[in-house]
Amino acid sequence: MAKSSYEGLQKNVRLLKTPEIEVWQNQYPDKQYAINLDIPEFTCICPKTGLPDFAVIRIEYSPKKFCVELKSFKMYTIFFRNLGIFHEHLINKMLEDFVKAVKPRWVRISGAFNPRGGITTTVSAEYKSK
């Protein structure tokens, strides 16, 4: 099998140093409720072609002690704008970083990526605290 032009580009994706996701103290930690965040104009770069990828990112989570601070999260998402990353890696990296910062009861992150080569890709990943 021939080597792909993008082979190895995603090897260290889990080690990416992304901007800090800030949080604020939830005043209702005794309540179970959900927060939905929609990012309708998310962009990153296709690691194979170098062309932009466009997506709608949706985050649904139930906070415990903390809620995500939106300005810092916007800066976090902008970090990916010029980064070549596979859709699957992006959503899982975002999930890991979100869980590390916010420590939610549960979170589900989905990315619906615009068609590439006639194929629309939707990737979802979730976490539930123990």
Protein Blocks (a to p, Z undefined) as FASTA:
>chain_A
ZZdfkgoklmmmmmpccddddddddfblmbccddddddfkbccddfklopacdddddddd
ddfkbccdfklmmmmmmmmmmpccdfklmmmmmmmmmmmmnopabdcdddddddeehiac
ddddddddZZ
